[in-house]
Amino acid sequence: MNRLFKLASKFLSFGWFSPYESANWSPRRSRVPGAYPGDAKRDYTSGIRNELVRRSRYLYKNSGFVRELVGNMTVYSTGDGIKPQAQFPT
């Protein structure tokens, strides 16, 4: 059954066989309105992107709360950092 599940999930990526219950299709739930998320370069004009970057940089420079949020994102996404380790042939 597990092999059948994996095979079906590869070919039917419509959210019917997702391990996340909320991503599976159900007749009891309606679709969420709106488009699928896309690339910001296509969704926004260059002026809007520049304004968003300008405002986010301003907040990072002037708000300790935002700095802490960004710092936590980097710590929790990378941990202590990438540590290279040599592997010698045995």
Secondary structure, 3 states (H helix, E strand, C coil): CHHHHHHHHHHCCCCCCCCCHHHCCCCCCCCCCCCCCCCHHHHCCHHHHHHHHHHHHHHHHHCHHHHHHHHHHHHHHHCCCCCCCCCCCC
